[in-house]
Amino acid sequence: MDPYKVLGVTPQTSDDDVKRAYRELARKYHPDNYVNNPLADLAEARMKEINEAYDMIMNERNGAKKAGAAGQQAYGGYQQRQSGTGIYSQVRSAINAGNLSMAEELLSRSPQRDAEWYFLMGTVYFRKGWYDEAQRCYMQACSMDPSNAEYRSALNNLNMGASYGGYRPMDSVNACDCCGQLICLQCMLNCCCGGGGC
């Protein structure tokens, strides 16, 4: 798989343009758009391919610095804790290595949905630029374990950040949507009122 072809970009494309291409494809193929749709499985497979391609490109560009101390801020307060041998330790290792697809897959296979699960899933979403989803997961983690400083720190860092400009699923409205709605409304008025004033 050529990750650049999947996203429709080239190796010379800037990071910002790669992120923009990823967000556009994510909006188009996100599973939320295909609920009760016969194309849901195809959209989910395409979304997985898009996520993997984006992760590959960004990992290639950022290299090992993601696992360094400078990368901790990028995780939204995420602490690179490596202790333990359970699934959460594996998820943290995958996140530290920049392998968000593996981290997400491990979490999706986990039968439990405790505070740590929501925190780690929020961290995966944060790294993908899905800030609304990250906030929802961080809030759930904090509500389930209000005394955990790591969870609160991640949520505070996310909330204190300026407008991230990342993917915001389903609840955002852009200028094109508004313009399109106004054009449709004008056409309806013209048709219903015979083109004259109502």
N, C-alpha and C positions, 0 to 999 in steps of 0.2 A: 504494500500500500504506500503510495506517495502522499504524505500528509498535505503537501502543498496543493496537489491536484484536488484532494478531497475538499479543501476550503476554497479552492478557486483563486489561489494566490501563488506568488513565486518566492524563491529564497531571498530576492531583493526587496520584497514588500516590507514596509516598516512594521514594527510591533503594533503600533496603533491601528494600522490597516488590517493586520492579521486579526486583532481582537474584534474589529468592526465586522469583518467577514464572518468570524465565528458567531458573533451575536446575531447577525442576520440569519444565518443558517439555524441557529438554536431556536430563534423565534419561529421559524418556519416548521421545524421538525420536532419541536418539543412535544412529548407524549400528552401533555394537557390539551393540546389542540386536536387530538385524535381519540378522545374518549368515546366509546361505543361506535367506533368507526372501523370498517373492515380493513383499512390500511394501517391500523394501530401497530401491528407487528413490524411492518416495513418501516414505519416512522421511527419506532424504537431502535431497530437495527441501524438505521441511518444516523440517528442521534448518537448512538454508541460509537459509530465510525467517526463522526464529527468530533466528539469529545476526545477520542484517542488521537486523532490527527492534530487537534489543537494542543493537547498535552505533549505530543512528540515535538512539535515545532517549538513550543515555549521551553521545554526541557533542553532541547538542543541549543537554544539561544541563551538560556540563563545558566546552563551548566551546573556545576557543583555549588555555586553560591547560594542556591536555595536552601541547602542544608546548613549553611553557615549562620553565624550570629546575626549578620545583617538581614537575613531572611526572616527573622522572627517577627518583625513588624508586619511583613506581608501576610503573615498568617492570622492577623487580627487578634493578637494576644496569645496565639497558640504557643504553648511551651513544648519544646522538643524532648519530651520525657520518653525514655526508652526502657524503663524497668518493666519487668513482667514478661510472660511468654504467651499470654492469651491473645484473642483476636484483636483486642484494642491496641495491644503493643504492635501487632503486625500492621494495623491500620496507620498508627502513628509513624512507623518506619516507612510505609509507602508514601505518606504525605511528606515526610522529611526528604525522601528521595525524589519528590516531584511526580510520583506515579499516582495521579488522582483517580485514574480508571480502576487501578487495582484496589485503592482504598475504598472507592465507592462499591465495587463488587464485593469486597469482604463485608462491608456494612450491610449490603442488601441481603447477604446470606445469613447474617446474624439473627437468631430468633428473638433476642431480647431488644427492647426499645427503652433503655434506661437513660439517665441523664448524660452519661458518657457517650452513648450512641448518638444522641441528638447533638452534643457538642462537636463530636468528630464529623458528623455529617454536615453540620453548619460550617466547619472549617473547610471541608471539601467544596461546598457551595461558594464559600468566600473566595477560595483560590480560583474558582472558575469564573468569578465575577457575577455570580447570581446572588446579589446582596439581599434581596427581599427574602429569598429562601434561607439564606444564612441567618438573617435576623430572626426568622420564625423558629429555626432550630435552636439558636442560642437562647432565645427567650424560653423555649420549652425546657432546655437543660437547666437554666437558672431557676425556673419554677419548680422543677423536680428536686434540685439540690441547691437551695438558696445560699448555703454557706460556702460554696465552692468559689474560691477567689479566681481561679483560672477561667471559669465560665463567665463570671461577671466581668472580668477584664476583657474578654473577647467581645462580649456584647457592648461594653462601654466604648471600646476602640471602634467598633463598627458604627455605633450611633454618633460618635463624635466626629467621624470622618466627614469631609465635605461630600458634595454630590459625586458619587463614584462614577456614574455614567455607564455602569455595567448592565448586564441583562436583568430586566425586571419583569418577571413573567406575568402575563395576563392582566395586570391591573394598571398598566400605564396607557396613557393616551398621548399620541403625538400630533403634531400640526397637520400631517397628511390625513390622519383620521378625521380631524375636525373639518378640514377643507372638503374632504370627500363627502362627509355628512351634509355640509352646507350646499354643495353642488346637487346632491340627490334631493334635498329639500326644495331647492330652487326649481329643479325639473318637475317635481311633483306639483308645486304650486302653479307652474306654467301649464301643465297638463290639466289640472283640475279647474283652473280658473280661466282657461282659454288664452293664456299669455297676457291677459290684461291684469290690472290691479284688482285685488280682492277686497 
